[in-house]
């Protein structure tokens, strides 16, 4: 018998096609609903209100590590209790207690938020008070507190909650755990089967016998071709007539929707059902449009609402894509209307007001209604809207979970988590306080280094004079400036000839001083112009000023000689470039496309000067070369920004041509 049970637990248990050994032995866990006292218990026969019953019972029976005496609830596991502590019901009762008012029961809280359906759905509300600064829809608790503040004619004490937007669709089950637990003899001791509450309809949840509800949900397998849709094959009509559910996700420009049949496929093997292969997808579709602002977050419409309409090419493209995505999604929902109308449940994840209005309108021919009782949110975290993510979510929703629930073990596991914050709160050792002299030295170092890196010679010399500093000032701290410890070292390593010459001739810097590596400033120079600046300074200051040979500076050179040599080198470079162009032009005449001569171009255009332009057309830079020239000297971030703007301009040009019918 044990081996048979192990065989059952090794395969996934599909909720709508459970083995008889499991289905016949299920019993509802005594505290699976996590509520000790509920309004459903003889409400009509009791003279007390549901709030009085639940709150009075809490003083006697709801005391312990797995209960909430404030709200009058008890929980099966610590995870359920932690989920309740994050719920709107608990937060609302905490605020009630702070105001000196009595807490409310779960039923009363549901009545309080019952009038907030319209604002929470995001269907037709344009009131700015229903959204926070980021354009996100406010939570149930925030909306309730604001509404009460308006009625009382007082300033609201509403605070932002961190719940997701789809919590509005699950508000009726906020104080209840997402899973319902069942016990069975086929499971080991202290282990239970978990069923997601979201896959049950409202009528089924109100049924006292949930085990019987689960038995009625079993669906007979259907026979489906192994690869429907290929070679003319298609799904049989019975697949569309049977029970099915709709799943949809939209956010960040991504949209994915799927209609899945609940009837399992008839598998040839008796080893069980593998959901990835056995789920019958009746229809599926995904869209993606570029609508979000890269590295800045949020949709273009939300940014326009907050800061005004932008006029860049990228913003125009995002606005067009938002409208196109809305049109595509609504057209798809209209095409699937027959499947949606017959779906048992509608699972929707829509993040943000814009996405919710895309689905729930209002608009002409609207398919989804925000007050549809079949709508559910996904009771677990989901990733980007893709077909694979929808299939993963379907598998997660329709499988029985197996979990060990041991309150004592969970309490022990929770102890280190409680103790962790105390350890993290240990104060860090403080840095030693600097003296006034040390702070002044650091200030001088930062200012001088900034002037040198920006090649500000007049400002550098003025700063040295005004602060009575020499040109050989030693940067602090020494261990962080061992390579370039003084201004002349730093100017030479930065390859700045004007700074080198100015520090030597006008500032009086000493070229003999060495760094921690034993190198003079001249040895740190990286190009000829910088080295020539040392030689020019030797010529202007004279041989008797410094021991230039010890400073490794070569023979003196006048400034005129240095300029003449630079001019010769420049002419040599230009001559070599001209020779290269002539050789390239000759090669193009012989090997490449024929280039018209200057005379022919002049005869054709009637102008003598235009022929040379046509002749040089063969030597024009390619688009890739022009892009490289434009990006030269830019940082990687600036290059990425330039590339994005270039692509946006190209996209805008394509859109213009589409509008003009070119």
C-alpha positions as CSV (number, residue, x, y, z in Angstrom):
1,X,0.0,0.0,0.0
2,X,2.9,2.3,0.8
3,X,4.5,1.7,-2.6
4,X,1.1,2.5,-4.3
5,X,0.9,5.8,-2.4
6,X,4.4,6.7,-3.4
7,X,3.6,6.0,-7.0
8,X,0.6,8.4,-6.8
9,X,2.7,11.2,-5.3
10,X,5.5,10.9,-7.8
11,X,3.3,12.2,-10.6
12,X,1.5,15.6,-10.9
13,X,-2.1,15.5,-9.6
14,X,-4.4,17.4,-11.9
15,X,-7.3,18.9,-10.0
16,X,-9.8,18.0,-12.8
17,X,-8.7,14.4,-13.2
18,X,-7.7,13.0,-9.8
19,X,-7.0,9.3,-9.2
20,X,-9.8,7.5,-7.3
21,X,-7.4,6.7,-4.4
22,X,-6.9,10.4,-3.8
23,X,-10.4,11.6,-4.5
24,X,-12.2,9.1,-2.3
25,X,-10.0,9.7,0.7
26,X,-9.9,13.5,0.8
27,X,-11.2,15.2,3.9
28,X,-11.2,19.0,4.6
29,X,-8.5,20.0,7.1
30,X,-10.2,21.3,10.3
31,X,-8.6,24.8,10.2
32,X,-8.0,24.9,6.5
33,X,-10.0,28.2,6.1
34,X,-7.8,29.8,8.8
35,X,-10.8,31.4,10.4
36,X,-11.9,30.2,13.8
37,X,-15.2,32.2,14.0
38,X,-17.0,33.1,10.8
39,X,-20.2,35.1,10.2
40,X,-21.7,32.0,8.5
41,X,-22.1,30.2,11.9
42,X,-25.8,30.5,12.6
43,X,-26.0,34.1,11.7
44,X,-29.7,34.3,11.6
45,X,-30.3,32.5,14.9
46,X,-27.9,34.6,16.9
47,X,-28.9,37.9,18.4
48,X,-25.3,39.2,18.2
49,X,-23.8,40.8,15.1
50,X,-21.1,38.9,13.2
51,X,-18.6,41.5,14.4
52,X,-19.5,40.9,18.1
53,X,-19.3,37.1,17.7
54,X,-15.9,37.1,16.0
55,X,-14.3,39.7,18.3
56,X,-15.7,38.2,21.5
57,X,-14.5,34.7,20.6
58,X,-11.1,36.1,20.0
59,X,-10.6,37.0,23.6
60,X,-11.0,33.4,24.7
61,X,-9.8,31.1,21.9
62,X,-7.6,33.1,19.6
63,X,-4.6,33.6,21.7
64,X,-1.2,32.1,20.6
65,X,1.6,32.3,18.0
66,X,-0.8,31.5,15.1
67,X,-3.7,33.8,15.7
68,X,-4.6,37.5,15.5
69,X,-6.5,38.7,18.5
70,X,-7.0,42.1,16.9
71,X,-9.0,40.8,14.0
72,X,-10.4,37.7,15.6
73,X,-8.7,35.1,13.3
74,X,-6.7,31.9,13.8
75,X,-4.4,30.3,11.2
76,X,-3.2,26.8,10.4
77,X,0.4,27.8,9.5
78,X,2.8,30.7,10.2
79,X,2.8,31.5,6.5
80,X,-0.9,32.1,6.6
81,X,-0.5,34.3,9.6
82,X,2.2,36.3,7.9
83,X,0.0,36.7,4.9
84,X,-2.8,38.1,7.1
85,X,-0.5,40.6,8.7
86,X,0.1,42.1,5.3
87,X,-3.6,42.2,4.4
88,X,-5.8,45.3,4.2
89,X,-8.1,44.0,6.9
90,X,-5.3,43.9,9.5
91,X,-3.9,47.3,8.5
92,X,-7.4,48.8,8.7
93,X,-7.9,47.4,12.2
94,X,-4.5,48.8,13.3
95,X,-5.6,52.3,12.2
96,X,-8.9,51.8,14.0
97,X,-7.0,50.9,17.2
98,X,-4.8,54.0,16.8
99,X,-7.8,56.2,16.5
100,X,-9.4,54.7,19.6
101,X,-12.1,52.9,17.6
102,X,-13.2,49.2,17.6
103,X,-11.8,46.8,15.0
104,X,-14.1,45.4,12.4
105,X,-14.8,41.9,11.4
106,X,-14.0,40.4,7.9
107,X,-17.7,40.7,6.9
108,X,-17.9,44.3,7.9
109,X,-14.7,45.1,6.1
110,X,-16.1,43.6,2.9
111,X,-19.2,45.9,3.3
112,X,-17.0,48.9,3.7
113,X,-15.1,48.3,0.5
114,X,-18.2,47.1,-1.4
115,X,-18.8,50.6,-2.8
116,X,-15.2,50.9,-4.1
117,X,-15.6,48.6,-7.1
118,X,-15.6,51.2,-9.8
119,X,-12.5,53.1,-8.6
120,X,-10.5,50.0,-8.0
121,X,-11.3,48.5,-11.4
122,X,-9.7,51.3,-13.3
123,X,-12.5,51.1,-15.9
124,X,-13.8,54.6,-16.1
125,X,-12.2,56.6,-13.3
126,X,-10.3,59.7,-14.4
127,X,-10.0,61.2,-10.9
128,X,-6.4,61.9,-10.1
129,X,-7.0,60.9,-6.5
130,X,-7.3,57.3,-7.6
131,X,-3.7,57.2,-8.6
132,X,-0.4,57.9,-6.9
133,X,2.5,59.9,-8.3
134,X,3.8,57.0,-10.5
135,X,0.4,56.5,-12.1
136,X,-0.2,53.3,-10.2
137,X,-3.7,52.4,-9.0
138,X,-4.2,52.8,-5.3
139,X,-4.9,49.9,-3.0
140,X,-8.2,49.0,-1.4
141,X,-7.1,50.3,2.0
142,X,-5.9,53.6,0.6
143,X,-9.1,54.2,-1.3
144,X,-11.2,53.3,1.7
145,X,-9.4,55.6,4.0
146,X,-9.6,58.5,1.5
147,X,-13.4,57.9,1.1
148,X,-13.9,57.9,4.9
149,X,-11.8,61.1,5.2
150,X,-14.0,62.8,2.6
151,X,-17.2,61.8,4.3
152,X,-15.9,63.0,7.7
153,X,-14.7,66.3,6.1
154,X,-11.3,65.8,7.5
155,X,-7.8,65.6,6.1
156,X,-7.1,62.0,4.9
157,X,-4.5,59.9,6.5
158,X,-4.2,57.6,3.5
159,X,-0.8,55.9,3.0
160,X,0.5,54.0,0.0
161,X,0.3,50.2,0.2
162,X,2.8,47.9,-1.6
163,X,0.2,45.5,-3.0
164,X,-0.1,45.0,-6.7
165,X,-3.0,46.3,-8.8
166,X,-4.6,42.9,-9.3
167,X,-5.2,42.8,-5.5
168,X,-8.4,44.7,-6.3
169,X,-9.9,41.7,-8.0
170,X,-9.0,39.4,-5.1
171,X,-10.2,41.8,-2.3
172,X,-13.0,39.5,-1.3
173,X,-10.5,36.8,-0.2
174,X,-7.8,39.2,1.2
175,X,-8.0,37.8,4.8
176,X,-8.0,34.2,3.6
177,X,-5.0,32.2,2.6
178,X,-4.7,31.3,-1.1
179,X,-4.7,27.6,-0.5
180,X,-7.4,25.3,1.0
181,X,-5.9,22.2,2.7
182,X,-7.1,18.6,2.6
183,X,-5.9,15.6,4.5
184,X,-5.7,12.1,3.1
185,X,-4.4,8.7,4.3
186,X,-2.2,8.4,1.1
187,X,0.0,11.3,2.5
188,X,2.7,11.0,5.1
189,X,2.0,12.2,8.6
190,X,1.5,16.0,8.9
191,X,1.3,16.4,5.1
192,X,-1.7,17.9,3.3
193,X,-3.0,18.5,-0.2
194,X,-3.4,22.2,-1.2
195,X,-6.0,23.5,-3.6
196,X,-5.9,27.1,-4.9
197,X,-9.0,28.9,-3.7
198,X,-9.0,31.0,-6.9
199,X,-10.1,28.1,-9.1
200,X,-13.4,27.8,-7.3
201,X,-16.4,29.9,-8.2
202,X,-18.2,32.0,-5.6
203,X,-21.0,29.5,-5.4
204,X,-18.6,26.6,-4.9
205,X,-16.8,28.5,-2.1
206,X,-20.1,29.0,-0.3
207,X,-20.7,25.3,-0.4
208,X,-20.1,23.6,3.0
209,X,-18.8,20.4,1.5
210,X,-15.7,21.4,-0.5
211,X,-14.7,17.8,-1.0
212,X,-18.0,17.1,-2.8
213,X,-17.4,20.2,-4.9
214,X,-14.0,18.9,-5.9
215,X,-15.5,15.6,-6.9
216,X,-18.0,17.3,-9.1
217,X,-15.2,19.2,-10.9
218,X,-13.8,16.0,-12.4
219,X,-13.9,16.1,-16.2
220,X,-13.8,13.1,-18.5
221,X,-10.7,12.9,-20.8
222,X,-11.2,13.7,-24.5
223,X,-9.4,12.3,-27.5
224,X,-7.3,15.0,-29.3
225,X,-5.0,14.5,-32.3
226,X,-1.4,14.5,-31.2
227,X,-0.5,17.6,-33.2
228,X,-3.7,19.5,-34.0
229,X,-3.5,22.3,-36.5
230,X,-0.9,20.6,-38.8
231,X,-1.8,18.9,-42.1
232,X,-5.4,20.1,-41.8
233,X,-5.9,18.6,-38.4
234,X,-7.8,20.6,-35.8
235,X,-9.3,20.3,-32.3
236,X,-12.6,18.4,-32.1
237,X,-15.7,20.4,-31.3
238,X,-16.1,18.7,-28.0
239,X,-12.9,20.5,-26.8
240,X,-14.6,23.9,-27.3
241,X,-17.9,22.8,-25.8
242,X,-16.3,21.4,-22.6
243,X,-15.2,23.5,-19.6
244,X,-12.4,25.9,-20.2
245,X,-10.8,28.9,-18.6
246,X,-9.2,32.2,-19.9
247,X,-5.8,33.5,-18.8
248,X,-4.5,36.9,-19.7
249,X,-1.4,39.0,-18.7
250,X,-0.6,42.6,-19.9
251,X,2.1,44.9,-18.8
252,X,5.2,46.8,-20.0
253,X,4.0,46.5,-23.7
254,X,3.7,42.7,-23.4
255,X,0.4,41.0,-23.8
256,X,-0.4,37.3,-23.7
257,X,-3.7,35.5,-23.6
258,X,-4.8,31.9,-23.7
259,X,-7.9,29.8,-23.5
260,X,-7.2,26.3,-22.1
261,X,-9.6,23.4,-21.9
262,X,-10.0,21.8,-18.5
263,X,-10.7,18.3,-20.0
264,X,-7.5,16.3,-19.9
265,X,-6.3,14.5,-23.0
266,X,-6.7,10.7,-23.1
267,X,-3.1,9.6,-22.7
268,X,-1.9,6.2,-24.2
269,X,0.3,5.6,-21.2
270,X,-1.1,4.7,-17.8
271,X,1.7,6.5,-15.9
272,X,-0.4,9.6,-15.4
273,X,-0.9,13.0,-16.9
274,X,2.0,15.4,-17.7
275,X,0.5,18.9,-17.8
276,X,3.0,20.4,-20.2
277,X,2.0,17.8,-22.8
278,X,-1.6,17.1,-21.9
279,X,-3.0,20.6,-21.5
280,X,-5.3,21.4,-24.5
281,X,-4.9,25.0,-25.6
282,X,-8.0,26.1,-27.5
283,X,-6.6,29.5,-28.5
284,X,-3.5,31.6,-27.7
285,X,-2.0,34.9,-28.8
286,X,0.8,37.2,-27.8
287,X,1.6,40.9,-28.7
288,X,4.6,43.1,-27.9
289,X,4.9,46.8,-28.6
290,X,7.6,49.2,-27.6
291,X,5.7,51.4,-25.1
292,X,7.9,51.7,-22.0
293,X,10.7,54.3,-21.6
294,X,14.0,52.5,-21.4
295,X,16.0,53.0,-18.2
296,X,13.4,55.5,-17.0
297,X,10.4,53.2,-16.4
298,X,6.7,53.8,-16.9
299,X,4.6,54.1,-20.0
300,X,4.6,57.1,-22.3
301,X,1.0,58.0,-21.4
302,X,1.8,58.0,-17.7
303,X,4.8,60.3,-18.3
304,X,2.7,62.6,-20.5
305,X,0.1,62.8,-17.7
306,X,2.7,63.7,-15.1
307,X,5.1,66.0,-17.0
308,X,3.3,67.0,-20.2
309,X,3.5,65.6,-23.7
310,X,7.1,65.1,-24.9
311,X,8.0,65.8,-28.5
312,X,10.9,63.5,-29.2
313,X,10.8,60.8,-31.9
314,X,10.9,58.1,-29.3
315,X,7.8,59.5,-27.5
316,X,5.9,59.7,-30.7
317,X,6.7,56.0,-31.5
318,X,5.7,54.9,-28.0
319,X,2.4,56.8,-28.3
320,X,1.7,55.1,-31.6
321,X,2.6,51.7,-30.2
322,X,0.3,52.2,-27.2
323,X,-2.6,52.9,-29.4
324,X,-1.8,50.0,-31.7
325,X,-1.5,47.6,-28.7
326,X,-4.9,48.7,-27.4
327,X,-6.5,48.1,-30.8
328,X,-4.8,44.7,-31.1
329,X,-5.9,43.5,-27.7
330,X,-9.5,44.7,-28.0
331,X,-9.8,43.2,-31.5
332,X,-8.5,39.8,-30.1
333,X,-11.0,39.9,-27.2
334,X,-13.8,40.6,-29.6
335,X,-12.7,37.6,-31.8
336,X,-12.6,35.4,-28.7
337,X,-15.9,36.7,-27.3
338,X,-17.6,33.3,-27.6
339,X,-14.9,31.5,-25.8
340,X,-14.7,34.2,-23.0
341,X,-18.5,34.1,-22.5
342,X,-18.4,30.4,-21.9
343,X,-15.3,30.3,-19.7
344,X,-15.7,29.1,-16.2
345,X,-13.1,31.6,-14.8
346,X,-11.2,34.6,-16.2
347,X,-7.6,35.0,-14.7
348,X,-6.3,38.5,-15.4
349,X,-3.1,40.2,-14.5
350,X,-3.1,43.9,-15.6
351,X,-0.5,46.2,-14.0
352,X,-1.2,49.9,-14.1
353,X,-4.3,52.0,-14.9
354,X,-3.5,52.2,-18.7
355,X,-3.4,48.4,-19.0
356,X,-6.6,47.9,-17.0
357,X,-8.4,50.4,-19.2
358,X,-7.2,48.5,-22.2
359,X,-9.0,45.4,-21.0
360,X,-12.0,46.8,-19.0
361,X,-12.6,50.0,-21.0
362,X,-15.2,51.5,-21.1
363,X,-15.3,51.3,-24.9
364,X,-17.8,50.3,-27.6
365,X,-18.2,46.6,-27.9
366,X,-16.5,45.9,-24.6
367,X,-16.0,42.2,-23.9
368,X,-14.5,42.1,-20.3
369,X,-16.4,43.7,-17.5
370,X,-14.7,44.7,-14.3
371,X,-17.6,43.5,-12.1
372,X,-17.6,40.0,-13.7
373,X,-17.7,37.5,-10.8
374,X,-15.6,35.1,-12.8
375,X,-12.5,37.4,-12.8
376,X,-9.6,36.3,-10.6
377,X,-6.1,37.4,-10.1
378,X,-3.1,35.1,-10.1
379,X,-2.6,34.1,-6.4
380,X,1.2,33.9,-6.9
381,X,4.0,36.0,-8.4
382,X,4.2,36.0,-12.2
383,X,6.9,37.1,-14.7
384,X,6.7,38.8,-18.1
385,X,3.6,38.2,-20.1
386,X,4.5,35.3,-22.5
387,X,2.8,32.1,-23.6
388,X,5.2,30.0,-21.6
389,X,4.4,32.1,-18.5
390,X,0.6,31.5,-19.0
391,X,1.2,27.8,-19.4
392,X,3.3,27.8,-16.2
393,X,0.5,29.7,-14.4
394,X,-2.1,27.2,-15.6
395,X,-0.1,24.3,-14.4
396,X,0.5,26.0,-11.0
397,X,-3.3,26.7,-10.6
398,X,-4.5,23.2,-11.6
399,X,-2.2,21.0,-9.6
400,X,-2.7,19.8,-6.1
401,X,0.1,20.9,-3.8
402,X,1.7,18.6,-1.2
403,X,3.1,20.3,1.8
404,X,4.2,19.3,5.3
405,X,2.5,21.5,7.9
406,X,4.2,21.2,11.3
407,X,3.6,24.3,13.5
408,X,6.5,23.4,15.9
409,X,9.0,23.1,13.1
410,X,7.8,26.3,11.5
411,X,8.2,28.2,14.8
412,X,11.8,27.0,15.1
413,X,12.6,28.0,11.5
414,X,11.1,31.4,12.1
415,X,13.4,32.1,15.1
416,X,16.6,32.9,13.1
417,X,14.6,35.2,10.8
418,X,13.4,37.2,13.8
419,X,16.9,37.4,15.3
420,X,18.5,38.5,12.1
421,X,17.4,42.2,12.2
422,X,19.0,42.6,15.6
423,X,22.3,41.4,14.3
424,X,22.1,43.6,11.3
425,X,21.4,46.6,13.5
426,X,24.9,46.5,15.1
427,X,26.5,50.0,14.6
428,X,29.3,50.2,12.2
429,X,32.7,51.5,13.3
430,X,33.1,55.2,12.7
431,X,36.0,56.7,10.7
432,X,38.5,58.7,12.7
433,X,37.8,62.4,12.6
434,X,40.3,64.4,10.5
435,X,42.1,67.4,11.9
436,X,41.7,70.8,10.4
437,X,45.1,70.6,8.6
438,X,44.2,67.3,7.1
439,X,40.9,68.6,5.8
440,X,42.6,71.6,4.3
441,X,45.2,69.4,2.6
442,X,42.5,67.2,1.1
443,X,40.6,70.3,-0.2
444,X,43.8,71.7,-1.9
445,X,44.5,68.3,-3.5
446,X,41.0,68.0,-5.0
447,X,41.0,71.6,-6.3
448,X,44.5,71.3,-7.9
449,X,43.8,68.0,-9.5
450,X,40.5,69.3,-10.9
451,X,42.3,72.3,-12.6
452,X,45.0,70.0,-14.1
453,X,42.6,67.4,-15.5
454,X,40.6,70.2,-17.1
455,X,43.7,72.0,-18.4
456,X,42.9,75.2,-16.6
457,X,46.4,76.8,-16.4
458,X,45.4,80.4,-15.4
459,X,43.0,79.1,-12.7
460,X,45.7,76.7,-11.4
461,X,48.4,79.4,-11.1
462,X,45.9,81.8,-9.5
463,X,44.9,79.1,-6.9
464,X,48.5,78.5,-6.0
465,X,49.2,82.2,-5.5
466,X,46.0,83.0,-3.5
467,X,46.6,80.0,-1.1
468,X,50.4,80.5,-0.8
469,X,51.1,77.1,-2.3
470,X,54.2,76.1,-4.3
471,X,54.0,74.4,-7.7
472,X,55.5,71.4,-6.0
473,X,52.6,70.9,-3.5
474,X,52.4,67.3,-2.5
475,X,48.9,65.7,-3.0
476,X,47.2,64.1,0.0
477,X,46.9,61.3,1.0
478,X,50.3,60.1,-0.2
479,X,49.4,56.5,-0.6
480,X,46.6,57.3,-3.1
481,X,48.8,59.6,-5.2
482,X,52.0,57.6,-5.4
483,X,52.1,57.7,-9.3
484,X,51.5,61.4,-9.7
485,X,52.3,63.0,-6.3
486,X,52.7,66.6,-7.5
487,X,51.1,68.9,-10.1
488,X,54.0,68.6,-12.7
489,X,53.8,64.8,-12.5
490,X,50.0,64.8,-13.0
491,X,50.2,67.3,-15.9
492,X,52.9,65.2,-17.6
493,X,50.9,62.0,-17.2
494,X,47.8,63.7,-18.6
495,X,49.8,64.7,-21.7
496,X,49.1,68.4,-21.3
497,X,51.9,70.5,-22.9
498,X,50.5,73.9,-22.0
499,X,50.3,72.9,-18.3
500,X,53.8,71.4,-18.3
501,X,55.3,74.6,-19.8
502,X,53.3,76.9,-17.6
503,X,54.2,75.0,-14.4
504,X,57.9,75.1,-15.3
505,X,58.3,78.6,-16.6
506,X,55.6,80.5,-14.6
507,X,55.0,78.4,-11.6
508,X,58.6,77.4,-10.9
509,X,57.9,73.6,-10.6
510,X,60.9,71.4,-9.9
511,X,61.5,68.8,-12.7
512,X,63.9,66.8,-10.5
513,X,61.4,65.5,-8.0
514,X,60.5,61.9,-8.4
515,X,57.4,59.8,-7.5
516,X,57.3,56.7,-5.4
517,X,58.4,54.7,-8.4
518,X,61.5,56.8,-8.8
519,X,60.4,58.5,-12.1
520,X,60.8,62.2,-12.9
521,X,57.9,64.1,-14.5
522,X,59.5,63.9,-17.9
523,X,59.5,60.1,-17.8
524,X,55.7,60.2,-17.3
525,X,55.0,62.1,-20.5
526,X,53.2,60.0,-23.1
527,X,53.6,61.9,-26.3
528,X,56.1,64.0,-28.2
529,X,54.3,67.3,-27.7
530,X,54.5,66.9,-23.9
531,X,58.1,65.9,-24.0
532,X,58.9,68.9,-26.3
533,X,57.3,71.2,-23.6
534,X,60.1,70.1,-21.2
535,X,62.7,70.9,-23.8
536,X,61.2,74.3,-24.6
537,X,61.2,75.1,-20.8
538,X,64.9,74.1,-20.6
539,X,65.6,76.5,-23.4
540,X,63.6,79.4,-21.8
541,X,64.9,78.9,-18.2
542,X,68.4,78.2,-19.2
543,X,70.9,75.4,-18.3
544,X,71.7,76.8,-14.9
545,X,68.2,76.7,-13.5
546,X,67.9,73.0,-13.0
547,X,70.1,69.9,-13.5
548,X,68.1,69.0,-16.6
549,X,70.1,65.9,-17.3
550,X,69.3,64.5,-13.9
551,X,65.6,65.2,-14.7
552,X,66.1,63.1,-17.9
553,X,65.1,66.1,-20.1
554,X,66.9,66.0,-23.5
555,X,68.7,68.9,-25.2
556,X,67.0,72.3,-25.2
557,X,64.7,73.3,-28.1
558,X,63.3,76.7,-28.8
559,X,59.6,77.2,-29.1
560,X,60.0,78.2,-32.8
561,X,61.9,75.0,-33.5
562,X,59.2,72.9,-31.9
563,X,56.5,74.7,-33.9
564,X,58.4,74.2,-37.1
565,X,58.8,70.5,-36.4
566,X,55.2,70.2,-35.6
567,X,54.4,71.9,-38.9
568,X,56.7,69.6,-40.8
569,X,55.1,66.6,-39.2
570,X,51.6,67.9,-40.0
571,X,52.6,68.4,-43.7
572,X,54.0,64.9,-43.9
573,X,50.8,63.5,-42.6
574,X,48.7,65.5,-45.0
575,X,51.0,64.5,-47.9
576,X,50.7,60.8,-47.0
577,X,47.0,61.2,-46.8
578,X,46.9,62.8,-50.2
579,X,49.0,60.1,-51.7
580,X,46.7,57.5,-50.2
581,X,43.6,59.2,-51.6
582,X,45.2,59.4,-55.1
583,X,46.1,55.7,-55.0
584,X,42.6,54.8,-53.8
585,X,41.1,56.9,-56.6
586,X,43.2,55.2,-59.2
587,X,42.2,51.8,-57.8
588,X,38.5,52.7,-58.0
589,X,38.9,53.8,-61.6
590,X,40.4,50.4,-62.5
591,X,38.6,48.0,-60.2
592,X,35.5,49.7,-58.9
593,X,32.6,51.6,-60.4
594,X,33.5,54.1,-63.0
595,X,33.9,57.6,-61.6
596,X,33.1,60.5,-63.9
597,X,36.0,62.9,-64.6
598,X,35.9,66.5,-63.7
599,X,35.5,67.6,-67.3
600,X,32.6,65.3,-67.9
601,X,30.9,66.5,-64.7
602,X,31.5,70.1,-65.7
603,X,30.0,69.5,-69.1
604,X,27.0,67.8,-67.7
605,X,26.2,70.3,-65.0
606,X,27.5,73.4,-66.7
607,X,29.7,74.2,-63.7
608,X,33.4,73.7,-63.5
609,X,33.5,73.4,-59.8
610,X,31.0,70.6,-59.4
611,X,33.0,68.0,-61.2
612,X,35.5,67.7,-58.4
613,X,32.6,67.0,-56.0
614,X,31.4,64.2,-58.2
615,X,34.9,62.9,-58.6
616,X,35.3,62.7,-54.9
617,X,31.9,61.0,-54.4
618,X,33.6,57.7,-54.7
619,X,35.8,58.6,-51.7
620,X,32.8,59.7,-49.5
621,X,32.6,58.0,-46.1
622,X,30.2,55.1,-45.7
623,X,27.3,55.4,-43.2
624,X,29.2,53.1,-40.8
625,X,32.3,55.4,-41.0
626,X,30.2,58.5,-40.4
627,X,28.6,56.9,-37.3
628,X,32.1,56.0,-36.0
629,X,33.2,59.6,-36.5
630,X,30.1,60.9,-34.6
631,X,30.6,58.5,-31.7
632,X,34.3,59.2,-31.4
633,X,35.2,60.5,-27.9
634,X,31.8,59.6,-26.4
635,X,31.3,57.5,-23.4
636,X,29.5,54.1,-23.8
637,X,26.3,55.7,-22.2
638,X,26.4,58.6,-24.7
639,X,26.9,56.2,-27.6
640,X,23.9,54.2,-26.6
641,X,21.8,57.3,-26.3
642,X,23.0,58.5,-29.7
643,X,22.1,55.1,-31.2
644,X,18.6,55.1,-29.7
645,X,18.0,58.6,-31.0
646,X,19.2,57.6,-34.5
647,X,16.9,54.5,-34.5
648,X,14.0,56.6,-33.3
649,X,14.5,59.1,-36.1
650,X,14.6,56.3,-38.6
651,X,11.3,54.9,-37.1
652,X,9.7,58.3,-37.3
653,X,10.7,58.6,-40.9
654,X,9.1,55.2,-41.7
655,X,5.9,56.3,-39.9
656,X,5.9,59.5,-42.0
657,X,6.2,57.6,-45.2
658,X,3.5,55.2,-44.1
659,X,1.1,58.1,-43.4
660,X,2.0,59.8,-46.7
661,X,1.6,56.6,-48.6
662,X,5.1,56.7,-50.0
